[in-house]
Amino acid sequence: MASKYLALPKGVTEARFDAAIKKFTAALGKDNVLTSAEHLQPYTKVMMAVDAAKHTPSAVVMATSVEEVQAVVKICNEYKIPVWSISTGRNFGYGSAAPVERGQIVLDLKKMNKIIHIDPELCTALVEPGVTYQMLYDYIEEHKLPLMLSFSAPSAIAGPVGNTMDRGVGYTPYGEHFLMQCGMELVLANGDVLRTGMGGVKGSNSWQVFKWGYGPTLDGMFTQANYGICTKMGFWLMPKPPVFKPFEIKFDNEADISEIVEMLRPLRIANIIPNAVVIAGTLWEAATCNTRRSDYITTPGHTPDHIIKQIQKDKDLGAWNVYAALYGTQEQVDVNWKIITEVLKKAGKGRIVTQEEAGDRQPFKYRSQLMSGVPNLQEFGLYNWRGGGGSMWFAPVSQARGSECDKQAKMAKEILNKYGFDYVGEFIVGWRDMHHVIDVLYDRSSEEETKRAHDCFAELLDEFEKHGYAVYRVNTAFQERVANSYGQVKREVERKIKRALDPNGILAPGKSGIRI
């Protein structure tokens, strides 16, 4: 007899799951416990090149308080039901809201959406997991606070708790989001509530200003992990500067990439350019300013270089498009601008575009908004490049050296083209590191193309690892595979911590490859 549920948790009978659902309903209310196919449908959508059925949840439960999260954890322990927690479920390119394994229940925390406190003098915030960047931005604007946000590209609908817990990055001087995190509240697998840093001290008012507290610093252990459920997070906000000067530098040739990074790295390390520098390829920028592949070519396979050159010319793009900004007083900005223009003059290549020259043109406008803390959704244009809604982000990390870029770009383009896909990529230059972000775009309505995309992604992981490159985040379908990249000793330590904190293995088993 077919089950009335879309899926069942591994090892749990339907009768036992019925009993658990009754307890969830008693604890949370019937409107906060979802089991029908219609209600679960948003939680089954995946952009990954896998069979979506492998990531179908058995139910969705929604908590509105820490006490309700504790109640969920208690029931999950009693019935041995695995629970996958999400904040906004907008982790596009890395798995969206679907759980890592079929049958896990999803604990959706979007109703826990209080902005608990923002201090405009100390520039700190304390929020719940359901708070989005758009909500924060609106609050700051409404109260006319002299503060600025940092967020990832799909900013308006994503949130700081989920992005920081996944160690995401942004585009302002505060763009290393976990570095700016200060204080977490977590519900552990046994229902205990842990506050990190100064949060455990009764009467303390320094929870959001001093990260470390006393003894081992635990915050990092809970990021990209399954040791606890984050119910509050503090973080630092950037004071809004009197002057903000965004700019772009366009380079006409793909071969310029090495020189670009060698030119930028000293400026980043010296903090002359204080924010993460984006170096975006032609197709990335073309897609985000509403260009579709079908506008130029309809034959299958990757887009030929001569077509890419034509797009570059038609849309007034560089082969590489560098975005950065200056922040501070007029005097500070003027001094740093002089240094940057002199470095560029010495290099003898690259065309500078300022805000005054660009106006409201895309993609400069949305890049400027990202660097100034204004949420937007312009980068979703990427998904229209080929159509079909398939997207997987491949993001290896390396040293910020030009030679690394040249080598990686060639490797990636060769592998993607081999499978009939386009190289749609950008480099993000941090203080000393560099993230190479590649969006593997494909048509997930095609079974054959989906298989090719899966094989392509697997080969990217394998080939890059042979050269010592590993990704810093990955979609849920490949988390077990990537965990192996980091060595057996690390995996065993993670397993020991998991067994100690979550002996029943109920919290998101399989996340980042971690199990009991």
C-alpha positions in Angstrom: 0.0 0.0 0.0 1.3 3.4 -1.0 2.2 5.8 1.9 0.1 8.9 2.4 3.4 10.8 2.8 5.6 11.9 -0.1 8.5 10.3 1.7 9.3 8.7 5.1 12.3 9.2 7.3 14.9 6.4 6.9 14.0 3.6 9.3 10.7 5.1 10.5 7.4 3.3 9.8 4.3 5.2 8.7 2.6 4.5 12.0 5.5 5.8 14.0 5.7 8.9 11.7 1.9 9.4 12.2 2.6 9.6 16.0 5.4 12.0 15.6 3.3 14.3 13.3 0.6 14.4 16.0 3.2 15.5 18.5 4.6 18.2 16.2 1.0 19.4 15.6 0.3 19.6 19.3 3.5 21.6 19.9 3.4 23.9 16.9 -0.2 24.1 15.8 -1.7 22.4 12.7 -0.9 25.4 10.4 2.8 24.9 11.2 3.0 21.2 10.3 2.9 20.5 6.5 2.7 17.1 4.9 0.6 17.4 1.7 2.3 17.3 -1.7 1.0 20.8 -2.5 2.6 22.3 0.7 5.9 20.4 0.3 6.3 21.3 -3.4 8.4 24.5 -2.7 10.7 22.4 -0.5 11.3 19.8 -3.3 12.6 22.2 -5.9 16.3 21.7 -6.6 18.5 23.4 -9.2 21.1 20.6 -8.9 21.7 18.0 -11.6 20.2 15.2 -9.5 16.9 13.3 -9.2 14.8 15.7 -7.0 13.2 12.7 -5.4 16.4 12.0 -3.6 15.9 15.3 -1.7 12.2 15.1 -1.0 11.2 15.9 2.6 8.7 13.9 4.6 7.2 17.0 6.2 7.8 20.6 7.0 7.5 22.1 10.5 7.7 25.8 11.3 8.8 27.1 14.6 8.1 30.7 15.9 10.2 30.6 19.1 13.3 29.0 20.6 11.0 27.0 22.8 9.3 25.5 19.8 12.6 24.6 18.3 13.4 22.8 21.5 10.1 21.0 21.3 10.9 19.9 17.7 14.3 18.6 18.7 12.8 16.7 21.6 10.2 14.9 19.3 12.9 14.2 16.7 15.0 12.5 19.4 12.1 10.5 20.7 11.1 9.1 17.2 14.6 9.2 15.6 13.5 11.6 12.9 16.3 13.5 11.1 15.6 17.3 10.8 17.0 19.7 8.2 16.8 23.3 9.3 16.6 26.3 7.0 16.3 30.0 7.5 15.0 31.5 4.3 15.7 28.5 2.0 17.2 30.8 -0.6 20.6 29.1 -0.9 20.4 29.2 -4.7 23.2 27.4 -6.5 24.0 25.4 -3.4 20.8 23.4 -2.9 17.9 25.8 -2.1 15.5 24.5 0.7 15.5 20.8 0.0 17.1 18.5 2.6 20.4 16.7 1.9 18.6 13.3 2.1 15.1 12.0 1.2 12.7 11.7 4.1 14.3 14.3 6.4 11.8 16.8 7.8 12.5 20.4 7.1 12.5 22.8 10.1 11.6 26.1 8.4 12.6 29.1 10.6 11.2 31.9 8.4 8.6 32.8 10.9 11.3 33.6 13.4 12.0 36.9 11.8 12.5 39.5 14.6 15.1 42.2 14.3 15.8 42.1 18.0 18.2 45.0 18.3 20.3 47.3 16.2 22.8 49.7 17.9 23.6 52.6 15.6 26.5 53.8 17.8 28.3 50.5 18.2 27.1 49.4 14.7 25.8 45.9 15.8 22.7 43.9 15.1 21.0 40.9 16.7 18.5 39.0 14.5 16.5 35.8 14.2 17.1 33.4 11.3 14.0 34.4 9.3 15.2 38.0 8.9 16.0 38.8 5.3 18.5 41.4 4.1 15.6 43.3 2.5 13.9 43.5 5.9 17.1 44.8 7.5 17.6 47.3 4.8 14.0 48.6 5.1 14.4 48.9 8.9 17.7 50.8 8.5 16.1 53.2 6.0 12.9 53.7 7.9 14.8 54.6 11.1 17.3 56.6 9.1 20.3 54.8 10.7 23.8 55.7 9.4 24.6 52.0 8.7 25.3 49.8 5.7 24.7 46.2 5.0 26.9 43.5 3.3 25.2 40.6 1.5 25.5 38.1 -1.2 24.2 38.7 -4.7 20.6 37.3 -4.4 20.3 39.7 -1.5 16.7 40.8 -1.1 15.3 37.4 -0.3 18.3 35.8 1.4 19.2 36.5 5.1 22.3 37.1 7.2 21.9 34.1 9.5 21.8 31.5 6.7 24.4 33.1 4.6 26.8 33.5 7.5 26.2 29.9 8.8 27.2 28.8 5.3 30.2 31.2 5.3 29.0 33.3 2.4 30.6 36.5 1.3 29.6 40.0 0.2 30.9 42.9 -1.7 31.6 45.7 0.9 34.6 46.1 3.3 32.5 43.9 5.7 32.1 41.3 3.1 33.8 38.4 5.0 30.5 37.7 6.8 31.6 35.1 9.3 34.5 37.5 10.3 31.8 40.1 11.1 29.6 37.6 13.1 29.6 38.2 16.9 27.6 35.9 19.1 25.2 33.0 18.3 22.4 31.3 20.1 22.0 27.7 19.3 19.6 24.9 20.2 21.6 21.7 20.6 20.4 18.2 19.7 19.5 17.5 23.4 17.4 20.8 23.6 20.0 22.8 25.5 20.4 26.4 24.5 24.0 27.5 24.0 25.1 31.2 23.6 28.6 31.6 22.3 31.1 34.3 23.2 29.9 36.6 26.0 26.4 35.4 25.6 26.6 32.9 28.5 27.5 35.6 31.1 24.4 36.6 33.1 23.8 40.4 32.7 26.5 40.8 30.0 25.9 43.6 27.5 29.0 42.8 25.4 27.6 39.8 23.5 27.6 41.6 20.1 30.9 43.5 20.6 33.4 40.9 21.8 33.6 37.7 19.8 35.8 35.4 21.9 34.5 35.2 25.4 36.5 32.7 27.5 38.0 29.4 26.7 37.6 27.7 23.3 35.9 29.8 20.7 33.1 27.7 19.4 31.2 29.8 16.8 33.1 28.4 13.8 32.4 24.8 14.8 28.7 25.4 14.1 29.1 26.9 10.6 28.6 24.5 7.6 27.9 21.9 10.2 25.1 20.0 11.9 25.9 20.4 15.6 23.2 22.9 16.5 20.3 25.0 15.2 21.1 28.7 15.1 18.1 30.8 16.6 19.8 34.2 17.0 22.9 35.7 15.5 24.8 39.0 16.2 26.9 40.7 13.6 28.7 44.0 12.9 27.4 46.6 10.5 29.5 49.1 8.6 29.0 52.8 9.4 27.7 54.5 6.3 30.6 56.5 4.8 30.2 60.1 3.7 31.6 59.3 0.3 31.1 56.1 -1.8 32.9 55.8 -5.1 32.1 52.7 -7.2 34.1 52.1 -10.3 34.7 49.5 -13.0 37.8 48.7 -15.1 37.2 46.9 -18.4 39.9 44.7 -19.9 39.5 43.6 -23.5 41.5 40.3 -23.6 41.0 37.1 -21.7 44.8 36.8 -21.5 44.9 39.9 -19.2 43.6 38.0 -16.2 47.1 37.3 -14.7 48.1 41.0 -14.9 44.7 42.1 -13.4 45.2 40.1 -10.2 48.8 41.0 -9.9 47.8 44.6 -10.1 44.9 44.3 -7.6 46.4 42.1 -4.9 48.8 44.8 -3.4 45.9 47.3 -3.4 43.7 44.8 -1.5 46.4 43.7 1.0 47.2 47.4 1.8 43.4 48.1 2.1 43.6 50.8 -0.6 40.7 49.0 -2.2 38.8 47.9 1.0 36.2 45.6 -0.5 36.4 42.3 -2.3 37.1 42.9 -5.9 35.0 41.1 -8.5 36.5 40.2 -11.9 33.6 39.0 -14.0 33.8 37.3 -17.4 31.8 38.5 -20.4 29.0 35.9 -20.2 28.5 36.5 -16.5 27.9 40.2 -17.2 25.9 39.7 -20.4 23.5 37.4 -18.6 23.0 39.7 -15.7 22.1 42.6 -18.1 19.3 40.5 -19.6 21.1 38.9 -22.6 20.1 35.3 -23.5 22.2 32.9 -25.4 19.3 32.4 -27.9 19.6 36.0 -28.9 22.8 35.0 -30.7 22.9 31.3 -31.3 20.4 28.4 -31.0 22.6 25.4 -31.8 23.4 23.1 -28.9 26.8 23.0 -27.1 29.0 25.7 -25.8 29.0 29.2 -27.2 31.9 29.7 -29.7 34.5 32.4 -28.9 33.6 34.5 -31.8 30.1 34.8 -30.6 31.3 35.8 -27.1 33.5 38.5 -28.7 30.4 39.8 -30.5 28.4 39.9 -27.3 31.3 41.7 -25.7 31.3 44.3 -28.4 27.5 44.7 -28.6 27.0 45.1 -24.8 30.1 47.2 -24.3 31.7 44.7 -22.0 35.2 43.7 -21.2 36.6 40.1 -21.5 37.1 40.8 -17.8 35.1 43.4 -15.9 36.6 44.5 -12.6 34.3 46.1 -9.9 35.5 47.8 -6.7 34.7 50.8 -4.6 36.2 53.4 -2.3 34.7 54.4 1.0 35.4 57.2 3.5 35.8 61.0 3.6 36.4 62.9 0.4 40.1 63.3 1.3 40.5 59.5 1.9 38.8 58.7 -1.4 40.8 61.2 -3.4 44.1 59.9 -2.1 43.2 56.2 -2.8 41.7 57.1 -6.2 45.0 58.8 -7.2 46.9 55.6 -6.2 44.6 53.4 -8.2 44.7 55.5 -11.3 48.5 55.7 -11.2 48.8 51.9 -10.9 46.4 51.5 -13.8 48.3 54.0 -15.9 51.5 52.2 -15.2 49.9 48.9 -16.3 49.0 50.5 -19.7 45.7 48.7 -20.1 42.2 48.7 -18.7 39.5 51.3 -19.2 38.1 53.0 -16.0 34.3 53.6 -15.9 33.0 55.8 -13.0 29.5 56.2 -11.6 29.1 59.4 -13.5 29.9 57.7 -16.8 27.9 54.6 -16.2 24.7 56.2 -14.9 21.9 53.7 -14.5 23.2 51.2 -17.0 23.4 47.5 -16.1 25.4 45.6 -14.9 27.2 48.6 -13.4 24.1 49.7 -11.5 23.5 46.4 -9.7 27.2 46.0 -8.9 27.2 49.4 -7.4 24.2 48.6 -5.3 25.8 45.4 -4.0 28.9 47.4 -3.0 26.8 50.1 -1.3 24.5 47.7 0.6 21.3 48.2 -1.5 19.5 44.8 -2.0 18.5 43.8 -5.5 17.9 40.6 -7.5 19.5 41.5 -10.8 22.0 38.6 -10.7 19.1 36.2 -11.2 19.4 37.1 -14.9 22.1 34.4 -15.0 19.4 31.7 -15.0 17.9 33.1 -18.2 21.2 32.8 -20.1 20.4 29.2 -21.3 17.0 28.8 -19.7 15.8 25.6 -18.0 16.5 26.6 -14.4 19.5 24.4 -13.7 22.3 26.0 -11.7 25.2 24.7 -9.7 27.9 26.9 -8.2 31.4 25.6 -8.3 33.7 27.7 -6.1 37.3 26.7 -5.7 39.6 28.7 -3.4 43.2 29.7 -4.2 45.9 32.2 -3.5 45.3 35.6 -5.0 47.9 35.2 -7.7 47.5 35.9 -11.4 49.0 32.6 -12.4 46.3 30.8 -10.5 43.6 32.7 -12.4 45.0 31.9 -15.8 45.4 28.3 -15.0 41.9 27.9 -13.4 40.1 29.8 -16.1 41.6 27.6 -18.8 40.9 24.4 -16.9 37.3 25.3 -16.2 36.5 26.5 -19.7 38.0 23.3 -21.2 35.9 21.0 -19.0 32.7 23.0 -19.3 33.0 23.2 -23.1 33.8 19.5 -23.3 30.3 18.8 -21.8 28.6 21.5 -24.0 28.3 24.2 -21.4 29.6 27.8 -21.3 32.2 29.2 -18.9 30.2 31.7 -16.9 32.6 32.7 -14.2 34.1 35.4 -12.0 37.0 35.7 -9.6 36.5 37.4 -6.3 39.8 38.8 -4.8 39.8 38.9 -1.0 42.7 40.1 1.2 45.0 37.2 0.2 42.6 34.5 -1.1 40.6 34.3 -4.2 37.3 32.6 -4.9 36.7 31.4 -8.4 32.9 31.3 -8.8 31.6 29.4 -11.8 27.9 28.9 -12.5 27.2 25.6 -14.3 24.0 26.6 -16.1 21.9 23.9 -17.8 18.4 22.9 -18.7 17.1 20.7 -15.9 13.9 19.8 -18.0 16.2 17.7 -20.2 17.2 14.4 -18.6 20.2 14.1 -21.0 21.5 17.6 -20.2 21.0 17.1 -16.5 23.2 14.0 -16.6 25.8 15.9 -18.6 25.7 18.7 -16.0 26.2 16.2 -13.1 29.1 14.6 -14.9 30.6 18.0 -15.7 30.4 19.1 -12.1 32.0 15.9 -10.9 34.9 16.3 -13.3 35.4 19.9 -12.2 35.8 18.7 -8.6 38.1 15.9 -9.6 40.4 17.8 -11.9 40.7 20.9 -9.7 41.5 18.7 -6.7 44.3 17.1 -8.7 45.9 20.6 -8.8 45.3 21.3 -5.1 42.1 23.3 -5.4 39.1 22.5 -3.3 35.7 24.3 -3.0 34.7 26.2 0.1 31.0 25.5 -0.4 29.0 23.1 -2.5 25.5 22.0 -3.2 23.9 19.3 -1.1 24.3 16.6 -3.7 28.1 16.8 -3.6 28.7 17.5 0.1 29.9 13.9 0.9 32.3 14.0 -2.1 33.8 17.4 -1.1 34.2 16.3 2.5 36.7 13.7 1.3 38.8 16.5 -0.3 39.7 17.7 3.2 41.2 14.5 4.5 40.2 11.6 6.7 41.5 13.1 10.0 39.3 16.1 9.7 36.3 13.8 8.9 37.0 11.7 11.9 37.2 14.7 14.3 33.9 16.0 12.9 32.3 12.5 13.5 33.5 12.4 17.1 32.0 15.9 17.8 28.8 14.8 16.1 28.6 11.6 18.3 29.2 13.6 21.4 26.6 16.4 20.7 24.0 14.5 18.7 24.2 10.8 19.6 20.9 10.0 17.8 22.2 11.8 14.7 19.0 13.7 14.3 20.4 17.1 13.2 20.8 17.2 9.4 22.7 13.9 9.0 24.9 14.2 5.9 25.3 18.0 5.9 28.9 18.7 4.9 29.3 14.9 4.9 29.0 14.8 8.7 27.3 11.8 10.4 27.5 9.9 13.6 
